[in-house]
Amino acid sequence: MTAPRWHSRVFTTFVLLFALPFSVPASFPLPGDRSSNQGHFDGPAELPRIYVKSGLADTPAPGRVRLIKQDDNLQDAIDSAKCGDILKIQAGATFRGLFRLPAKPCDDSHWIILRTSTPDDGLPPEGTRITPCYAGIGSLPGRPDFRCAAVRSVMAKIEFDRQADSGPILFQNGANHYRLIGLEITRAMPGLHMRNLIQPDKPESTAHHLVFDRLWLHGTAQDETKGGLHLTGTTYVAAVDSYFSDFHCIAMKGSCTDAQAINGGGGDAPGGPYRIVNNFLEASGENIMFGGAPGSATPADIEIRRNYFFKPMIWKPDQPGFVGSVTGNAFIVKNLFELKNAQRVLFEGNVLENVWGGFTQTGFAILLTPANQQNACPLCRVTDVTIRYNKIRHCASVLQVAIALNKAGTSAAAGERYSIHDLVVDDIDPQVYKGFGNFLTIVSINVPIKDVLIDHVTAFPPKALITILNGVNHPKLGNFTITNNVFSAGVRGIASAGGGPRVNCATVRGNQPEDHRCQGILAWEQRFRGRSRSGDFRFKSGEC
């Protein structure tokens, strides 16, 4: 970890002792240990009950193998494929159009596989992330080094060439048991605004048992492509070892505001379980987003592990080599990971890098913000979320936990049971990344946030450790616990962001649990005083 930016401030270090209102396991399961997590809890949060099996051995296709050449009709081949068949699509060839994958009576022993014709030994081994090197691209401006051993064109390209809303891959209602391997999936038609590259074909359509394996999904460098993989209406889906890039909405001139590599969490059909593991995920809005749309169902059992969440700094207008749209307008940047409607989420072992404000957001890396979007999702909730073993770097602020009111004055159903631990945060800078410079912002109004654990986190926010928007007349936060961390308190420490007749300590005291206490090492400015005989550090009205 690089040294934190201290901005010439002088800090005093205290050891603070705080009690836990619920038990925490003596040791957490190691990253990568999935089987031991099933059906268990991490602190207050329930872990996913179901995990998607996505290995090649879990998706057998014992039927006919057919080679699809450049001049063949890919849609006809898909339509005629039987459960258990493998379609080998010619490597290096481009298939243009809109392709619909129909429902067939397949099962767990008879999948349909669409894959590059390149043999397995010409691709990265299963469990290894693919890069554009395998599509003949040795580097992309502003992205991390691909570390290519060789640049080879061994993927088959499927390219959307229509003026329709989404494509080139659409799943028809009831589609099931499809696995895609080693494909480049993208768009043509420059200048057009489009939505998702892969999704169900209609808002009411459902699909299940889908695996996206070692794919390169991407838009184009300066056009508007809202999303890569749209999961609403799907169950039992895995996206693994893939590379998502160039998903962005254009400021002022575009037709969308939130671009995502992977999105879901709307509609009325059940969603999940989902497995999103070992991908490079790039998007201007939220790299992954669940919720933010009308709906009556909450997706559940979501595993998000070992991914690289990234926004290229060349999308930032004041940076050298700035790349925006063809009109010169910037792309709308929001957050790296956001949940507005999800339950039982494991977010583990990810790297999150680069996020800044300047549009409607202020450069937070992670948002847990259940929302009754458009007043059309009153059942939306964000519950049982475990965020552990992650590294976050280059942001304006780190974490926002909020249940705010929508324009109609109503809230989502719940925001509770969050276990956030073992994080390392590097480079929180409100000036460079255009935001607040806080570690945590809490907004809790009509529906209280409760049962939150923050443990073993290292972060050095320059402005405030925690800001709270929660008036003294609103329900109190319940079981909000901060333990065993290394923090700088910044200029403001724990402070009110408004919402009550008093600020700072009065608001903190009025809205924390009665026995709210923290423990850890805290670099705190001298103006915070008052230690009890037991060594607890308590906030008293007037001392802020």
C-alpha positions as CSV (number, residue, x, y, z in Angstrom):
1,M,0.0,0.0,0.0
2,T,1.3,3.5,-0.8
3,A,1.6,6.0,1.9
4,P,-1.6,8.0,2.5
5,R,-1.8,11.7,1.6
6,W,-1.7,13.6,4.9
7,H,-2.1,17.1,3.4
8,S,0.2,18.6,6.1
9,R,-2.2,17.8,8.9
10,V,-1.1,16.8,12.4
11,F,-2.9,13.8,13.9
12,T,-3.0,12.3,17.3
13,T,-3.4,8.6,17.6
14,F,-5.7,7.0,20.2
15,V,-6.6,3.3,20.9
16,L,-10.3,3.1,21.1
17,L,-12.2,0.2,22.7
18,F,-15.8,-0.5,21.7
19,A,-18.2,-3.3,22.4
20,L,-20.0,-5.5,19.9
21,P,-23.8,-5.8,19.9
22,F,-23.5,-9.1,18.1
23,S,-20.8,-11.8,17.8
24,V,-18.1,-11.8,15.1
25,P,-16.3,-15.0,14.2
26,A,-12.8,-15.3,15.5
27,S,-11.6,-15.9,12.0
28,F,-13.2,-15.3,8.6
29,P,-13.2,-17.9,5.9
30,L,-10.3,-17.5,3.5
31,P,-10.9,-15.9,0.1
32,G,-11.9,-18.5,-2.5
33,D,-13.5,-20.8,0.1
34,R,-17.0,-21.1,-1.2
35,S,-18.2,-24.4,0.0
36,S,-17.7,-23.5,3.7
37,N,-19.8,-20.3,3.3
38,Q,-23.0,-21.9,2.1
39,G,-25.8,-21.4,4.5
40,H,-23.7,-19.5,7.0
41,F,-23.3,-15.9,8.2
42,D,-20.5,-13.4,8.1
43,G,-21.1,-11.2,11.2
44,P,-24.7,-9.9,10.8
45,A,-25.0,-10.8,7.1
46,E,-26.3,-14.0,5.7
47,L,-24.1,-15.3,2.9
48,P,-25.6,-16.6,-0.3
49,R,-27.6,-19.8,0.1
50,I,-27.0,-21.0,-3.5
51,Y,-23.9,-20.8,-5.6
52,V,-23.9,-21.2,-9.4
53,K,-21.7,-24.0,-10.7
54,S,-20.0,-22.8,-13.8
55,G,-17.1,-25.2,-14.5
56,L,-16.9,-26.9,-17.9
57,A,-17.6,-30.2,-16.1
58,D,-20.8,-28.7,-14.8
59,T,-22.1,-27.9,-18.3
60,P,-21.8,-31.1,-20.4
61,A,-22.6,-31.1,-24.1
62,P,-22.4,-34.8,-25.3
63,G,-24.2,-34.2,-28.6
64,R,-23.1,-33.3,-32.1
65,V,-20.2,-30.9,-32.8
66,R,-20.8,-28.6,-35.8
67,L,-18.4,-26.1,-37.4
68,I,-20.0,-22.8,-38.4
69,K,-18.0,-21.1,-41.1
70,Q,-18.0,-17.4,-42.1
71,D,-20.5,-17.9,-44.9
72,D,-22.9,-20.1,-42.9
73,N,-26.1,-18.8,-41.4
74,L,-25.4,-18.6,-37.6
75,Q,-29.1,-18.1,-36.7
76,D,-30.1,-21.2,-38.6
77,A,-27.4,-23.1,-36.8
78,I,-28.7,-21.9,-33.4
79,D,-32.3,-22.7,-34.3
80,S,-31.4,-26.2,-35.4
81,A,-29.1,-27.1,-32.6
82,K,-30.3,-29.8,-30.2
83,C,-29.7,-30.0,-26.5
84,G,-26.2,-31.3,-26.0
85,D,-24.8,-29.9,-29.2
86,I,-21.6,-27.8,-29.6
87,L,-21.5,-25.0,-32.3
88,K,-17.9,-24.2,-33.1
89,I,-17.9,-20.7,-34.7
90,Q,-15.0,-20.0,-37.0
91,A,-12.2,-18.2,-35.2
92,G,-11.2,-14.9,-36.8
93,A,-14.5,-14.6,-38.6
94,T,-17.1,-12.0,-38.0
95,F,-20.8,-12.8,-37.8
96,R,-23.0,-9.7,-38.1
97,G,-26.6,-9.4,-37.1
98,L,-29.1,-9.9,-34.3
99,F,-29.1,-13.5,-33.0
100,R,-31.9,-14.9,-30.8
101,L,-31.3,-17.9,-28.7
102,P,-34.6,-19.9,-28.4
103,A,-36.0,-22.0,-25.6
104,K,-35.4,-25.7,-25.9
105,P,-36.1,-28.6,-23.6
106,C,-32.5,-28.8,-22.3
107,D,-31.3,-29.9,-18.9
108,D,-28.3,-30.0,-16.7
109,S,-26.8,-32.9,-18.6
110,H,-27.4,-31.5,-22.1
111,W,-26.2,-27.9,-22.6
112,I,-25.8,-26.1,-25.9
113,I,-22.4,-24.6,-26.3
114,L,-21.6,-21.7,-28.7
115,R,-17.8,-21.3,-28.8
116,T,-14.9,-20.3,-30.9
117,S,-13.5,-23.0,-33.1
118,T,-10.1,-22.5,-31.5
119,P,-9.3,-25.6,-29.4
120,D,-9.1,-25.3,-25.7
121,D,-5.3,-25.2,-25.6
122,G,-5.4,-22.0,-27.8
123,L,-7.4,-20.2,-25.1
124,P,-6.5,-19.2,-21.6
125,P,-7.1,-22.2,-19.3
126,E,-10.4,-22.4,-17.6
127,G,-10.3,-20.1,-14.5
128,T,-8.0,-17.6,-16.3
129,R,-9.3,-14.2,-17.4
130,I,-9.2,-13.6,-21.1
131,T,-8.0,-10.3,-22.6
132,P,-8.3,-8.6,-26.0
133,C,-4.9,-10.2,-26.9
134,Y,-6.9,-13.2,-28.0
135,A,-8.8,-11.0,-30.4
136,G,-5.6,-9.6,-31.9
137,I,-5.5,-6.5,-29.8
138,G,-2.3,-6.1,-27.9
139,S,-3.3,-3.0,-25.8
140,L,-6.0,-0.5,-25.2
141,P,-5.2,3.2,-24.3
142,G,-5.4,3.9,-20.6
143,R,-6.0,0.3,-19.5
144,P,-3.8,-2.0,-17.5
145,D,-1.2,-4.0,-19.4
146,F,-2.6,-7.2,-20.8
147,R,0.7,-9.0,-20.3
148,C,0.2,-10.9,-23.5
149,A,2.5,-13.8,-24.2
150,A,1.5,-13.4,-27.8
151,V,-1.2,-11.5,-29.7
152,R,-3.4,-13.9,-31.6
153,S,-6.8,-13.7,-33.3
154,V,-8.4,-16.8,-32.0
155,M,-11.9,-15.6,-30.9
156,A,-14.9,-15.5,-33.2
157,K,-16.6,-12.1,-33.4
158,I,-20.4,-11.6,-33.1
159,E,-21.2,-8.0,-34.1
160,F,-24.5,-6.1,-33.8
161,D,-25.2,-4.2,-37.1
162,R,-28.8,-3.0,-36.5
163,Q,-30.4,0.2,-35.4
164,A,-32.5,-1.8,-32.8
165,D,-32.3,-1.2,-29.1
166,S,-30.1,-4.1,-27.9
167,G,-28.1,-7.0,-29.4
168,P,-26.4,-8.9,-30.9
169,I,-27.4,-11.7,-28.4
170,L,-31.0,-11.9,-27.2
171,F,-32.4,-14.8,-25.2
172,Q,-36.0,-15.6,-26.0
173,N,-38.5,-16.4,-23.3
174,G,-37.6,-19.6,-21.5
175,A,-34.1,-20.0,-23.1
176,N,-32.0,-22.2,-20.9
177,H,-28.7,-24.1,-20.7
178,Y,-26.6,-22.1,-23.0
179,R,-22.8,-21.6,-22.5
180,L,-20.8,-19.1,-24.6
181,I,-17.0,-19.5,-24.8
182,G,-14.2,-17.6,-26.4
183,L,-16.3,-15.0,-28.3
184,E,-15.9,-11.3,-29.0
185,I,-19.3,-9.7,-28.7
186,T,-19.6,-6.1,-29.8
187,R,-21.4,-3.6,-32.0
188,A,-20.9,-1.8,-35.3
189,M,-23.0,1.2,-36.6
190,P,-21.0,4.1,-35.2
191,G,-22.9,7.1,-34.0
192,L,-25.9,5.2,-32.8
193,H,-27.0,5.0,-29.1
194,M,-27.7,1.5,-28.0
195,R,-28.4,-0.4,-24.8
196,N,-27.2,-3.9,-23.9
197,L,-25.1,-6.4,-25.9
198,I,-26.7,-9.4,-24.2
199,Q,-30.1,-9.6,-22.6
200,P,-33.5,-11.3,-22.7
201,D,-35.4,-10.3,-25.8
202,K,-38.3,-8.6,-24.1
203,P,-38.8,-7.0,-20.6
204,E,-41.1,-9.8,-19.6
205,S,-38.9,-12.6,-20.9
206,T,-37.1,-15.0,-18.6
207,A,-34.0,-17.2,-19.1
208,H,-32.1,-19.5,-16.9
209,H,-28.9,-21.6,-16.7
210,L,-26.6,-19.4,-18.8
211,V,-22.8,-19.3,-18.6
212,F,-20.6,-16.6,-20.2
213,D,-17.1,-17.8,-20.2
214,R,-13.9,-16.1,-21.5
215,L,-15.7,-13.5,-23.6
216,W,-14.7,-10.0,-24.6
217,L,-17.8,-7.8,-24.5
218,H,-17.2,-4.2,-25.6
219,G,-18.7,-1.1,-27.1
220,T,-16.7,1.3,-29.2
221,A,-14.3,3.9,-27.9
222,Q,-16.5,7.0,-28.5
223,D,-20.0,5.8,-29.0
224,E,-22.8,5.3,-26.5
225,T,-23.2,1.7,-25.4
226,K,-25.1,1.5,-22.1
227,G,-24.5,-2.1,-21.0
228,G,-22.8,-5.4,-21.5
229,L,-24.7,-8.1,-19.8
230,H,-28.3,-7.4,-18.6
231,L,-29.5,-9.9,-16.0
232,T,-33.1,-8.8,-15.2
233,G,-35.4,-11.8,-15.8
234,T,-32.6,-14.4,-15.5
235,T,-31.7,-17.1,-12.9
236,Y,-28.7,-19.3,-12.5
237,V,-26.3,-17.2,-14.5
238,A,-22.5,-17.0,-14.4
239,A,-20.1,-14.5,-16.0
240,V,-16.5,-15.7,-15.5
241,D,-13.0,-15.0,-16.8
242,S,-14.2,-12.3,-19.2
243,Y,-13.3,-8.8,-20.2
244,F,-15.8,-6.0,-20.4
245,S,-14.8,-2.6,-21.8
246,D,-16.1,0.7,-23.3
247,F,-19.5,0.9,-21.8
248,H,-20.4,4.5,-21.4
249,C,-23.2,7.1,-21.6
250,I,-22.5,10.5,-23.1
251,A,-23.1,13.7,-21.2
252,M,-25.5,16.3,-22.6
253,K,-25.8,14.6,-26.0
254,G,-26.5,11.0,-25.1
255,S,-29.7,9.0,-24.5
256,C,-28.7,7.3,-21.2
257,T,-27.1,8.3,-17.9
258,D,-26.0,5.1,-16.3
259,A,-23.7,2.7,-18.2
260,Q,-22.8,-0.7,-16.6
261,A,-20.7,-3.7,-17.6
262,I,-23.3,-5.9,-15.8
263,N,-26.7,-4.8,-14.5
264,G,-29.9,-6.3,-13.2
265,G,-32.3,-6.1,-10.4
266,G,-35.5,-4.8,-12.0
267,G,-38.7,-6.3,-13.2
268,D,-41.2,-8.7,-11.6
269,A,-39.5,-12.1,-12.2
270,P,-37.1,-13.7,-9.7
271,G,-33.4,-13.0,-10.2
272,G,-30.4,-15.0,-9.1
273,P,-28.4,-16.9,-8.1
274,Y,-25.6,-15.1,-10.0
275,R,-21.8,-15.8,-10.2
276,I,-19.6,-13.0,-11.4
277,V,-16.1,-14.1,-10.9
278,N,-12.6,-13.1,-12.2
279,N,-13.7,-10.5,-14.8
280,F,-12.3,-7.2,-15.9
281,L,-15.3,-4.8,-15.6
282,E,-15.2,-1.3,-17.1
283,A,-18.1,1.1,-17.4
284,S,-18.5,4.9,-16.9
285,G,-21.6,4.7,-14.7
286,E,-21.7,1.8,-12.2
287,N,-19.4,-1.1,-13.2
288,I,-21.9,-3.4,-11.6
289,M,-25.4,-2.3,-10.6
290,F,-28.4,-4.1,-9.2
291,G,-31.6,-2.2,-8.9
292,G,-32.5,1.3,-10.1
293,A,-35.6,0.2,-12.1
294,P,-39.2,-0.5,-11.4
295,G,-39.9,-4.0,-10.1
296,S,-41.4,-6.2,-7.4
297,A,-38.8,-8.9,-7.0
298,T,-35.3,-8.7,-5.4
299,P,-32.4,-10.7,-6.9
300,A,-30.8,-13.0,-4.4
301,D,-27.7,-15.1,-3.8
302,I,-25.1,-13.0,-5.7
303,E,-21.5,-14.0,-5.7
304,I,-19.1,-11.3,-7.0
305,R,-15.5,-12.3,-6.5
306,R,-12.0,-11.6,-7.8
307,N,-13.0,-9.0,-10.3
308,Y,-11.1,-5.9,-11.4
309,F,-13.5,-2.8,-11.4
310,F,-11.8,-0.1,-13.5
311,K,-12.5,3.3,-15.1
312,P,-9.8,4.6,-17.4
313,M,-8.4,8.0,-16.2
314,I,-8.4,9.1,-19.9
315,W,-12.2,9.4,-19.5
316,K,-11.6,12.3,-17.0
317,P,-11.7,15.6,-18.9
318,D,-8.7,17.2,-17.1
319,Q,-6.4,14.2,-17.8
320,P,-3.8,13.9,-20.5
321,G,-5.0,11.9,-23.5
322,F,-8.7,12.6,-22.6
323,V,-11.1,10.5,-24.6
324,G,-14.8,11.4,-24.8
325,S,-17.5,11.0,-27.3
326,V,-17.2,12.1,-31.0
327,T,-18.9,15.4,-30.0
328,G,-16.2,16.0,-27.4
329,N,-18.6,15.5,-24.5
330,A,-17.4,13.5,-21.5
331,F,-18.8,10.2,-20.4
332,I,-21.0,10.3,-17.3
333,V,-19.0,8.8,-14.4
334,K,-20.8,7.7,-11.3
335,N,-19.6,4.8,-9.0
336,L,-17.8,1.5,-9.1
337,F,-20.3,-0.8,-7.4
338,E,-23.9,-0.1,-6.4
339,L,-26.7,-2.0,-4.9
340,K,-30.3,-0.6,-5.0
341,N,-32.1,-3.9,-4.9
342,A,-30.3,-7.1,-3.9
343,Q,-30.1,-9.6,-1.1
344,R,-27.5,-12.1,0.1
345,V,-24.5,-10.7,-1.7
346,L,-20.9,-11.8,-1.3
347,F,-18.5,-9.2,-2.6
348,E,-15.1,-10.6,-2.0
349,G,-11.5,-10.2,-3.2
350,N,-12.1,-7.5,-5.8
351,V,-10.0,-4.5,-6.8
352,L,-11.8,-1.3,-7.4
353,E,-9.9,1.5,-9.1
354,N,-10.6,5.1,-10.3
355,V,-13.8,6.9,-9.7
356,W,-14.5,10.7,-9.7
357,G,-17.4,13.1,-9.4
358,G,-18.5,15.9,-11.6
359,F,-21.9,14.8,-12.8
360,T,-24.8,13.7,-10.4
361,Q,-22.5,11.7,-8.2
362,T,-19.5,12.6,-6.1
363,G,-16.9,9.8,-6.6
364,F,-17.9,7.1,-4.1
365,A,-16.5,3.7,-4.8
366,I,-19.3,1.6,-3.2
367,L,-22.9,2.4,-2.6
368,L,-25.4,0.3,-0.6
369,T,-28.5,2.5,-1.3
370,P,-31.8,0.6,-1.5
371,A,-34.2,2.7,-3.6
372,N,-37.8,2.8,-4.4
373,Q,-36.9,3.9,-7.9
374,Q,-39.6,6.1,-9.7
375,N,-41.9,5.1,-6.8
376,A,-42.3,1.8,-8.6
377,C,-40.3,-0.6,-6.4
378,P,-41.7,-0.3,-2.8
379,L,-40.4,-3.8,-2.1
380,C,-36.8,-3.1,-3.2
381,R,-34.2,-3.8,-0.5
382,V,-30.5,-4.2,0.1
383,T,-30.0,-6.8,2.8
384,D,-27.4,-9.3,3.9
385,V,-24.4,-7.9,2.1
386,T,-20.8,-9.1,2.9
387,I,-18.0,-6.9,1.5
388,R,-14.6,-8.4,2.5
389,Y,-11.0,-8.7,1.4
390,N,-11.2,-5.9,-1.2
391,K,-8.8,-3.2,-2.2
392,I,-10.0,0.2,-3.3
393,R,-7.8,2.9,-4.7
394,H,-8.1,6.4,-6.3
395,C,-11.5,7.7,-5.3
396,A,-13.1,10.8,-3.8
397,S,-15.0,8.9,-1.1
398,V,-15.3,5.3,-0.2
399,L,-18.6,4.1,1.1
400,Q,-22.2,5.4,1.1
401,V,-24.9,3.5,3.1
402,A,-28.3,5.2,2.6
403,I,-32.0,4.8,2.5
404,A,-33.1,8.1,1.1
405,L,-36.5,9.4,0.0
406,N,-37.5,9.5,-3.6
407,K,-39.3,12.4,-5.2
408,A,-42.7,11.1,-4.0
409,G,-41.3,11.0,-0.4
410,T,-41.2,7.2,0.0
411,S,-38.4,4.8,0.8
412,A,-37.3,1.3,-0.1
413,A,-38.3,-1.5,2.1
414,A,-35.1,-2.2,4.0
415,G,-31.3,-1.7,4.3
416,E,-29.8,-3.9,6.9
417,R,-27.3,-6.6,7.9
418,Y,-24.1,-5.4,6.2
419,S,-20.7,-7.0,7.1
420,I,-17.8,-4.9,5.8
421,H,-14.4,-6.0,6.8
422,D,-10.8,-6.5,5.7
423,L,-10.6,-3.6,3.2
424,V,-7.5,-1.6,2.3
425,V,-8.2,1.9,0.8
426,D,-5.5,3.9,-0.9
427,D,-5.6,7.5,-2.2
428,I,-8.9,9.2,-1.1
429,D,-8.5,12.7,-2.6
430,P,-11.5,15.0,-2.9
431,Q,-9.7,17.6,-5.0
432,V,-8.3,15.2,-7.6
433,Y,-11.4,13.1,-7.8
434,K,-14.0,15.8,-7.2
435,G,-15.9,14.8,-4.1
436,F,-16.2,14.8,-0.3
437,G,-13.1,13.1,0.9
438,N,-15.0,10.9,3.4
439,F,-14.7,7.3,4.3
440,L,-18.4,6.7,5.1
441,T,-21.6,8.7,4.5
442,I,-24.8,7.5,6.1
443,V,-28.3,8.7,5.1
444,S,-31.0,7.1,7.3
445,I,-34.5,8.8,7.4
446,N,-37.8,7.0,7.6
447,V,-36.6,3.4,7.3
448,P,-33.5,3.0,9.6
449,I,-30.3,1.4,8.6
450,K,-29.4,-1.3,11.1
451,D,-27.0,-4.2,11.8
452,V,-23.8,-2.8,10.2
453,L,-20.4,-4.0,11.0
454,I,-17.2,-2.3,9.8
455,D,-14.1,-4.2,10.9
456,H,-10.4,-4.4,10.1
457,V,-10.4,-1.5,7.5
458,T,-7.5,0.7,6.7
459,A,-8.4,4.0,5.2
460,F,-7.2,7.6,5.5
461,P,-10.0,10.0,4.5
462,P,-8.8,13.7,4.5
463,K,-12.1,15.4,5.2
464,A,-14.3,13.2,7.4
465,L,-14.3,9.7,8.8
466,I,-18.2,9.5,8.9
467,T,-20.9,12.0,8.0
468,I,-24.5,11.3,9.0
469,L,-27.7,12.7,7.6
470,N,-30.3,11.6,10.1
471,G,-32.3,14.1,12.1
472,V,-32.8,13.5,15.8
473,N,-36.6,12.9,15.2
474,H,-35.9,10.0,12.8
475,P,-35.5,6.4,13.9
476,K,-32.1,5.6,15.3
477,L,-29.5,3.6,13.6
478,G,-29.5,0.1,15.0
479,N,-26.4,-2.0,15.9
480,F,-24.0,0.1,13.9
481,T,-20.5,-1.0,15.0
482,I,-17.0,0.0,14.0
483,T,-14.1,-2.1,15.3
484,N,-10.4,-2.9,14.9
485,N,-9.7,-0.4,12.1
486,V,-6.9,1.9,11.2
487,F,-8.4,5.3,10.2
488,S,-7.6,8.9,10.0
489,A,-10.5,11.0,11.2
490,G,-9.8,13.9,8.7
491,V,-10.9,17.4,9.4
492,R,-14.4,16.7,10.7
493,G,-14.2,13.3,12.4
494,I,-17.7,12.0,12.8
495,A,-20.1,14.8,11.9
496,S,-23.6,15.7,10.9
497,A,-24.5,16.4,7.3
498,G,-27.7,18.1,8.4
499,G,-31.2,16.8,9.1
500,G,-31.6,18.0,12.7
501,P,-31.6,21.0,14.9
502,R,-28.1,20.4,16.2
503,V,-24.9,19.4,14.4
504,N,-21.8,17.3,15.0
505,C,-21.9,15.6,18.4
506,A,-25.5,16.3,19.2
507,T,-26.7,14.6,16.1
508,V,-24.2,11.7,16.4
509,R,-25.4,11.1,20.0
510,G,-29.0,11.4,19.1
511,N,-29.0,8.9,16.4
512,Q,-26.5,6.2,17.3
513,P,-27.5,3.2,19.3
514,E,-27.5,3.9,23.1
515,D,-24.4,1.9,23.6
516,H,-22.6,2.9,20.4
517,R,-18.9,2.3,20.8
518,C,-16.0,1.7,18.5
519,Q,-12.6,0.2,18.8
520,G,-9.4,0.4,16.8
521,I,-6.6,2.8,16.1
522,L,-7.9,6.1,15.1
523,A,-5.8,9.1,14.0
524,W,-8.0,11.8,15.5
525,E,-7.5,15.6,15.7
526,Q,-6.9,17.1,19.1
527,R,-10.3,18.8,19.4
528,F,-12.0,15.4,20.1
529,R,-11.6,14.8,23.8
530,G,-13.2,12.8,26.6
531,R,-12.0,9.3,27.5
532,S,-13.7,7.3,30.2
533,R,-11.9,5.3,32.8
534,S,-12.4,2.1,30.9
535,G,-10.5,3.6,27.9
536,D,-13.7,4.1,25.8
537,F,-13.8,7.2,23.7
538,R,-17.2,8.8,24.0
539,F,-18.7,11.7,22.2
540,K,-20.3,14.3,24.4
541,S,-22.4,17.3,23.4
542,G,-20.4,20.4,22.9
543,E,-17.0,18.7,22.6
544,C,-17.0,18.8,18.8
